[in-house]
Amino acid sequence: MSLELIAQEGRRLPANVPARRVAVDAQQWTAVARQLQEAGAGLFTLWGADDRDRDGMFHVFAAFLVPGELVVLELAVAGDRPVYPSLERGFPVAARLQRAIHDLLGIRADEGDARPWLRHGGWPEDRFPLRKDFDAATACPGVSRPYPFVRVEGEGVHEIPVGPIHAGTIEPGHFRFSVVGEKVLRLEERLGYAHKGVAKRFEALPLLEGHRLAARVCGDSTVAFSWAYCAALEALAGATVSPRTASLRALALERERIANHVGDLGALGNDAGFAFGLTQFSALKERMLRLNREVFGQRYLMDYIVPGGVRSDVGPRTVRLLLDEGVGIERDVVALRAIYDEHAGLQDRFKGAGQLTPSIAKTQGAFGLVGRASGIEQDLRVTMPWAPYGELRPTAALRMEGDVAARVQVRFDEVMESLRLSRLLLEQLPQGSTSAPVAAVDSDRIGLGVVEGWRGPVMVALEAGAPSAIRRCHVHDPSWQNWPTVDHAIIGNIVPDFPLINKSFNLAYSGHDG
C-alpha cells in the first residue's frame, strides 16, 4: 500500500486536526511505516485494544505525524498471545510503547526489547488489565522482580543507581548511570512507578465526565489534556464550539505554557547556583496562579475546559486585569533574560551541557520544546493549527545547539510569543456564547483530540461504547518521545551536571506512566 493509496482509501477520522484512519495487514503495517519514515513522518503514539467481543480480534493502532495531517494505521491481530510486527527499528520511541502495550494487553511485538515497562509487579505476569475479561477484584499483585539493566563492562566502570525515590517532591523514577570517574558512559532509565491505571479508569466513566480525569493525567499539562479530550468528544459528537470558547481555551493553554516556562527558568537558575533566578521567576509564576484563581476559579485550570465550552467567561474587568498582568510579566521577563544572558556563571553551566544534537534528536523522534531546541521545526500550533490558531499565526521558537542553553532560550522565546498571543486573544475576543450542546455519540467510533501543550503535542484517542459511555481512551504525553533523548544528552557529561540537564528537559513521570 503506497502513501498515495492511503490518501485515497483512508477514512477521515473525527478530530480537531486533519486525520485519517487506514486498516492494514501485517505486511502493509511494516511497509507503510517504512514509507512514512522515509517521508519524514514521526511516530506519535501506539496503543492497543481488546475487541474480541466485537470481531474476535485484538487491534494495534499507530499514529504518525506527517506534514499537515495525522495518519493512524490499524492492524488486527488474533490469538490469546497475539503478535504484531515491531516498529522499533524505524522508530526508536516504539520500543517503550510496545513494552507498555504488552504489559497492559498481552499483545507482543515480534522483536526488540521485551522487558516489562509499566507492570512493576502490580499485577500477575499472565494477567492484562486492559483486556475485557480482566477482573481487578481477583487479580492479586504479582512479584516485583529485579529489573535487568544493561551492564557496561570495562576497566574502571562502575554503576551509580539513583532513585526511584528522590529528595523533595519529585515523582519516582530510577536512573542507572554507568560511569568512569564522574564521566557518564551510559544512562538507562526505569520508569512506570507512577502508573495509576488511567486507561482502565476511563472505561468506568460517562463520556461527558471523562474530561475531568483527562485533566488530571498530568497536573502541569491539565489544560492541554482536558482540551484534547473535549476536542475528541466534540469531533465524535459533531459539536462546534463558538469562536469565543476557542479563544478562551487558547488563552488558558498559553497561560499554562507561560507558567511552566517561568517556573522552569527559575529552577534552572537555581540548579546552576543562581538562587536569585529562582526567587524572581517563582514570584512571577505565583502572580499568574493567583490571578488564575481570581479570574478562572482555580490556580491550575483542571476544570476550566468542559465539553462544548468553558466553565466561566471573562468580563471587561478581568480582561483588563489579564492584559495588565501580561505587560508586567513581559517587562520582568525581558529584564531577567538580560541578566541570564549576561551572567558568566550561568552561561558557563548552560552552554555545551547536555547536548542533544539535531541528528540524534531527529533519529530519536524528539518532540515539542526538546525537539525545537535541537533544530526540529515542529509546533502543531503552526504546522497543523486548530481553531483559533489558524488566525493567530503563532511563530515557533527554534534553536540548533541542543544544549541546556538552547532549551533555556526556547523557553524565553516561547514565553514572549505566548504573551503576544494572549494579548491578541484578549484584545480580539469574539462575542458569543461559551457553551455548545454535545449530542449523543454513536458507538464503535474513534475520535482524536490533538493539542500542542507546553512540553509538546498531547493526544487523546477516544472511543465511544454503549450510549454515553467510554469504551476506551488512550492518552499520550510527549515525554514518551523525549525521555530516551535524556539518555543521549547526558553521555560524556559529569554526574553532578545531571540535575541541571534533566531539569532542562523537565519531562513528566505521571503523564508518561499513565
C-alpha positions in Angstrom: 0.0 0.0 0.0 1.5 3.3 -1.1 1.1 6.7 0.6 -0.9 7.8 -2.4 -3.3 4.9 -1.8 -3.6 5.8 1.8 -4.6 9.3 0.8 -7.3 7.8 -1.4 -8.6 5.0 0.8 -8.0 6.2 4.3 -11.2 7.1 6.2 -11.4 10.5 7.7 -11.2 10.4 11.5 -13.3 12.8 13.6 -10.6 15.1 15.0 -9.8 18.7 15.6 -6.9 18.4 13.1 -6.8 16.7 9.7 -6.6 12.9 10.4 -7.3 9.7 8.6 -7.5 6.0 9.6 -6.2 3.2 7.4 -6.8 -0.5 8.1 -3.7 -2.6 7.1 -2.5 -6.2 7.3 0.8 -7.2 8.9 2.8 -6.7 5.7 1.3 -3.4 5.0 1.8 -2.3 8.6 5.6 -2.6 8.1 5.8 -1.3 4.6 3.6 1.8 5.2 5.5 2.6 8.4 8.8 2.5 6.4 7.3 4.8 3.7 6.1 7.2 6.3 9.6 7.2 7.9 11.2 7.9 4.5 8.7 10.8 4.0 9.8 12.4 7.3 6.9 11.4 9.4 7.3 10.9 13.2 5.7 8.2 15.2 3.2 10.0 17.6 2.0 7.1 19.7 1.0 3.4 19.7 -1.9 1.8 21.6 -3.9 -1.4 21.6 -7.4 -2.6 22.0 -9.2 -5.8 23.0 -12.1 -6.1 20.5 -12.7 -9.8 20.9 -16.3 -9.1 21.9 -16.8 -7.4 18.5 -14.8 -9.3 15.9 -12.7 -11.8 17.9 -9.5 -9.8 17.4 -7.1 -7.5 19.1 -6.2 -4.3 17.4 -3.0 -2.2 17.4 -3.0 1.5 16.4 0.0 3.6 15.3 -0.5 7.3 14.9 2.1 9.2 12.7 2.6 12.9 12.3 3.0 13.8 8.7 3.1 17.3 7.3 -0.3 18.8 7.8 -2.0 15.5 8.8 -2.2 12.7 11.3 -2.3 9.2 9.9 -3.5 6.3 12.1 -2.7 2.7 11.0 -4.9 0.0 12.4 -3.8 -3.7 12.5 -6.0 -6.6 13.6 -4.2 -9.5 15.3 -5.6 -12.7 16.6 -4.9 -15.3 19.2 -4.6 -15.5 23.0 -0.9 -14.4 22.7 -1.2 -12.1 19.7 2.0 -10.8 18.0 2.5 -7.9 15.5 5.5 -6.5 13.6 7.7 -4.3 15.7 8.2 -0.7 14.6 11.3 -0.2 16.8 13.9 -0.4 14.0 12.5 2.6 12.2 11.1 4.5 15.2 13.1 4.0 18.4 10.3 5.5 20.5 8.2 2.5 19.6 10.3 0.3 22.0 8.8 1.5 25.3 5.4 2.0 23.8 5.4 -1.6 22.6 6.5 -2.8 26.0 3.7 -0.9 27.7 1.1 -2.4 25.2 2.3 -5.8 26.2 2.1 -5.1 29.9 -1.5 -3.8 29.6 -2.9 -6.1 26.9 -0.6 -9.0 26.3 -0.1 -8.0 22.6 3.6 -8.5 21.9 5.9 -7.0 19.2 7.7 -9.7 17.3 11.2 -8.3 18.0 13.0 -5.8 20.1 13.2 -5.2 23.9 10.7 -7.5 25.7 11.4 -6.4 29.3 8.4 -5.2 31.3 7.8 -1.4 31.5 4.7 -0.4 33.4 3.8 -3.5 35.4 6.4 -3.4 38.3 4.7 -6.5 39.8 1.4 -4.6 40.2 -0.5 -7.5 38.7 0.5 -11.0 37.7 2.5 -11.6 34.5 -0.2 -13.6 32.8 -3.0 -11.0 33.5 -3.5 -7.9 31.4 -5.6 -5.0 32.8 -7.0 -3.7 29.6 -8.4 -7.0 28.4 -12.2 -7.0 28.6 -12.2 -10.2 30.8 -9.8 -8.7 33.4 -11.3 -8.8 36.9 -9.4 -6.4 39.1 -11.1 -7.9 42.2 -9.5 -11.2 41.7 -6.1 -10.1 40.2 -3.7 -10.3 43.1 -0.5 -8.3 42.8 2.4 -10.2 41.1 6.0 -10.4 42.1 8.3 -7.4 41.5 11.4 -9.0 40.0 14.8 -7.3 39.7 15.0 -5.3 36.5 17.7 -6.4 34.1 19.5 -3.2 33.4 22.0 -3.3 30.6 25.5 -3.6 32.1 28.6 -1.7 30.8 31.8 -3.7 31.3 35.3 -2.4 31.3 38.2 -1.3 33.4 37.2 1.5 35.9 33.5 1.3 35.0 31.0 1.3 37.9 27.3 2.0 38.4 25.5 4.6 40.3 21.8 3.9 41.0 19.7 7.0 41.6 16.0 6.7 42.7 13.3 5.7 42.3 12.7 7.7 45.5 14.2 11.2 45.2 14.6 14.1 47.6 11.9 16.8 47.7 8.6 16.3 45.8 9.9 14.9 42.6 8.0 11.9 41.3 9.6 8.4 41.2 11.9 7.3 38.5 15.1 5.2 38.6 18.3 6.3 36.8 21.2 3.8 36.4 24.5 5.6 35.5 27.4 3.7 34.1 30.5 5.9 34.7 34.2 6.1 34.7 35.2 8.6 37.4 32.4 11.2 37.1 32.0 11.0 33.3 28.8 9.2 32.2 29.2 6.4 29.7 25.6 5.3 29.7 22.3 6.2 31.4 19.4 3.8 31.5 16.0 4.9 32.9 13.4 2.7 34.6 10.0 4.5 34.7 6.5 3.3 35.3 6.4 3.8 39.0 3.7 6.5 38.7 1.4 4.2 36.7 -2.2 4.7 38.1 -4.4 2.8 35.7 -5.8 5.8 33.9 -7.0 3.9 30.8 -8.9 1.4 32.9 -10.5 4.1 35.0 -11.7 5.9 31.8 -13.8 2.8 31.0 -15.9 3.3 34.1 -16.8 6.9 33.2 -19.5 8.5 31.1 -18.3 10.4 28.0 -19.4 13.7 29.5 -17.3 13.2 32.6 -14.0 11.9 31.1 -12.6 15.4 30.7 -12.1 15.7 34.4 -9.9 12.6 34.5 -8.0 13.7 31.4 -7.2 17.0 33.2 -5.6 15.0 35.9 -3.4 12.8 33.8 -0.5 15.2 34.3 -1.1 18.2 36.6 1.2 20.7 34.8 -0.5 20.0 31.4 -4.1 19.9 32.6 -5.3 22.4 30.0 -3.7 20.6 27.2 -5.1 17.2 28.2 -8.6 18.4 29.0 -8.8 20.3 25.7 -7.6 17.3 23.8 -10.2 15.1 25.4 -13.0 17.7 24.8 -11.8 18.1 21.2 -12.0 14.3 20.6 -15.5 14.2 22.2 -16.8 17.2 20.2 -15.4 15.7 17.0 -17.3 12.4 17.7 -20.5 14.3 18.5 -20.2 16.7 15.6 -20.3 19.6 18.0 -18.8 23.0 17.0 -17.6 25.3 19.8 -18.0 29.0 19.5 -15.1 31.3 18.5 -15.2 32.8 22.0 -14.9 29.3 23.5 -11.9 28.5 21.3 -10.2 31.8 22.2 -10.7 31.3 25.9 -9.3 27.8 25.7 -6.3 29.0 23.8 -5.8 31.7 26.4 -5.8 29.1 29.2 -3.4 27.0 27.2 -1.0 29.9 26.7 -1.1 30.8 30.3 -0.3 27.2 31.2 2.7 27.4 28.8 3.9 30.7 30.4 3.5 29.5 34.0 5.5 26.3 33.3 8.3 28.0 31.4 8.9 30.7 34.0 8.8 28.1 36.7 11.5 26.1 34.8 13.6 29.1 34.2 13.8 29.8 37.9 14.6 26.2 38.7 17.3 26.1 36.0 18.9 29.2 37.5 18.8 27.5 40.9 20.4 24.3 39.7 23.2 26.4 38.3 23.8 28.1 41.6 21.8 31.2 40.9 19.1 31.4 43.6 18.2 34.9 42.6 16.6 33.5 39.4 14.5 31.0 41.4 13.1 33.7 43.7 12.3 36.1 40.8 10.7 33.6 38.5 8.9 31.8 41.3 7.3 35.2 42.2 6.2 35.6 38.6 4.6 32.2 38.5 2.8 32.8 41.8 1.4 36.1 40.4 0.0 34.2 37.5 -1.5 31.4 39.6 -3.2 33.9 41.9 -4.8 35.7 39.0 -5.9 32.4 37.6 -7.7 31.8 40.9 -9.4 35.2 40.7 -10.4 35.0 37.0 -10.9 31.3 36.4 -11.6 29.9 39.8 -8.6 27.6 40.0 -4.8 28.2 40.3 -4.3 25.2 38.0 -7.2 25.1 35.5 -8.2 21.4 35.9 -11.9 22.0 35.5 -11.9 25.0 33.2 -12.4 23.3 29.8 -15.6 21.3 29.6 -17.4 19.5 26.7 -18.8 22.1 24.4 -17.3 25.1 26.2 -15.5 26.5 29.2 -16.6 26.7 32.8 -16.7 30.5 33.1 -16.5 33.6 30.9 -14.4 36.7 31.4 -15.7 40.3 31.6 -14.2 43.7 30.8 -12.7 44.0 34.3 -11.0 40.6 34.2 -9.8 41.2 30.6 -8.2 44.4 31.9 -6.5 42.5 34.8 -5.1 39.9 32.4 -3.8 42.5 30.0 -2.1 44.5 32.7 -0.6 41.4 34.2 0.8 40.5 30.7 2.5 43.8 30.5 4.1 43.4 33.9 5.3 39.8 33.2 6.7 40.8 29.8 8.7 43.7 31.4 10.1 41.4 34.1 10.9 38.5 31.8 12.8 40.8 29.4 14.9 42.2 32.4 15.6 38.7 33.8 16.5 37.4 30.4 19.2 40.1 30.1 20.5 39.0 33.5 20.6 35.3 32.5 22.3 36.1 29.2 25.0 38.3 30.8 25.7 36.1 33.8 29.0 34.4 33.1 28.5 31.7 35.8 25.1 30.7 34.4 26.3 30.6 30.8 29.3 28.6 31.7 27.0 25.9 33.2 24.4 26.1 30.4 26.5 26.2 27.3 27.6 22.8 26.0 25.9 20.9 28.8 23.5 18.0 27.9 23.8 18.5 24.2 21.2 16.7 22.1 22.4 17.1 18.5 19.9 17.7 15.7 20.8 14.4 14.1 20.2 12.4 17.3 17.0 14.4 18.0 15.7 13.5 14.6 16.6 9.9 14.8 15.1 9.5 18.3 11.9 11.4 17.2 12.2 14.3 19.7 9.0 16.3 20.2 8.0 19.7 21.4 10.3 22.0 23.3 13.1 19.5 23.3 12.9 19.0 19.5 12.8 22.7 18.8 15.9 23.3 20.8 17.7 20.8 18.6 16.6 22.1 15.2 13.3 20.2 14.7 10.9 22.9 13.5 7.6 21.4 14.7 4.9 23.1 16.6 1.4 22.0 15.9 0.0 25.5 16.5 2.0 26.4 13.4 2.1 23.3 11.3 -1.4 21.8 12.0 -3.3 24.8 13.5 -6.7 24.2 15.0 -9.1 27.0 16.0 -8.2 29.7 16.9 -4.5 29.2 16.0 -5.0 29.5 12.2 -6.0 33.1 12.7 -3.4 33.9 15.3 -0.4 32.8 13.2 1.9 31.9 16.0 5.7 31.6 15.5 7.7 28.6 16.5 10.8 29.0 18.6 13.8 27.3 17.1 17.5 26.7 18.2 20.1 24.4 16.7 22.6 23.9 19.6 20.6 21.4 21.5 22.2 22.1 24.9 20.9 23.4 28.2 21.4 27.0 26.9 19.3 26.3 23.8 16.5 24.8 25.9 16.6 27.9 28.1 16.4 30.2 25.1 13.5 28.3 23.6 11.7 28.8 26.9 12.3 32.5 26.9 11.2 32.8 23.2 8.1 30.8 23.9 7.2 32.9 26.9 7.4 36.1 24.8 5.4 34.5 22.0 2.7 33.2 24.4 2.4 36.7 26.0 1.9 38.1 22.5 -0.8 35.5 21.7 -2.5 36.1 25.0 -2.7 39.8 24.3 -4.2 39.2 20.8 -6.7 36.7 22.3 -7.9 39.2 24.9 -7.9 42.2 22.6 -9.8 40.4 19.8 -12.0 38.2 22.0 -15.1 37.3 19.9 -18.6 37.9 21.2 -20.9 35.0 21.8 -21.7 32.0 24.0 -19.2 30.0 25.9 -21.1 26.7 25.7 -22.5 24.4 23.0 -24.6 21.3 23.3 -22.7 18.0 22.9 -25.1 15.4 21.4 -25.1 11.6 22.0 -22.3 9.8 20.3 -22.6 6.7 18.2 -20.7 3.7 19.5 -17.8 2.0 17.6 -16.3 5.3 16.6 -12.9 6.8 17.4 -12.3 10.5 17.8 -8.9 12.2 18.2 -8.0 15.4 20.1 -4.5 16.8 19.4 -3.2 19.9 21.3 0.3 21.4 21.4 1.0 21.5 25.1 3.9 23.3 26.7 6.1 20.2 26.5 4.9 19.2 23.1 1.9 17.6 21.4 -0.6 15.6 23.5 -3.2 13.3 22.1 -6.4 11.7 23.3 -7.9 8.9 21.3 -11.5 8.4 22.5 -13.8 5.6 21.6 -17.4 5.6 22.5 -19.1 2.4 23.7 -22.6 1.9 25.0 -24.7 5.1 24.9 -22.9 7.9 26.7 -20.1 5.5 27.9 -16.4 5.4 27.2 -15.3 2.1 25.6 -11.6 3.1 25.8 -9.5 6.2 26.0 -5.8 6.4 25.2 -3.8 9.5 26.3 -0.3 10.3 25.1 2.2 12.7 26.6 5.3 13.8 24.6 7.5 12.7 27.4 7.3 9.2 25.8 9.3 10.6 22.9 11.7 12.7 25.0 12.7 10.6 27.9 15.0 8.4 25.8 16.7 11.6 24.5 17.9 12.3 28.0 19.9 9.1 27.9 21.8 10.5 24.8 22.2 14.1 26.1 23.9 13.0 29.3 26.7 10.9 27.6 30.1 12.5 28.2 28.8 14.9 30.9 29.7 14.5 34.5 27.3 13.1 37.1 26.9 16.3 39.1 25.5 18.0 35.9 22.6 15.6 35.6 20.1 17.5 37.8 20.7 20.6 35.6 20.5 18.7 32.3 17.4 16.7 33.4 15.6 19.9 34.5 16.3 21.5 31.2 14.2 18.7 29.7 11.7 18.7 32.6 9.8 15.6 31.4 6.7 14.1 33.0 6.6 11.0 35.1 2.9 11.0 35.7 1.9 11.9 32.2 4.3 9.3 30.8 3.3 6.5 33.2 -0.5 6.9 32.8 
